[in-house]
């Protein structure tokens, strides 16, 4: 089965034939302090336990200017298990490591929400999404620290 995700306001199309379903996490993050961020992230994770073998995209309500164009994506990641499994024991680390970035992003671009893509191969799907993103915007999403791997394309 083939899924294309269209972001009409930016013209972006991300696709991977390994994606079998898509959803949006039912909670958002709108925190104005680190403690609220931790609580909101935990609530989001609890609501997102069902999907396994996933790629997830953290997005904002408003587009963020990029080197080329603009887009709401701030992070593209993967998990062999669920989003819950990936982050539940790392909430404090995530908050301590990235709170300043999240705070700036939320303040300037609105609430954060997460799209979830169940995939037959999360590693390849994440790599394809990072590659497509880089091709369109000539940079990585602002919270991603590693780029795509050419050998996985």
Secondary structure, 3 states (H helix, E strand, C coil): CCEEEEECCCCEEEEECCEEEEEECCCCECCCCHHHHHHHHHHHHHHCCCCCCEEEEEEEEEEEECCCCEEEEEEEEEECCCHHHHHHHHHHHHHHHHHHHHHHHHHHHCCEEEEEEEECCHHHHHHHHHHHHHHHHCCCCCCCCCCCCHHHC
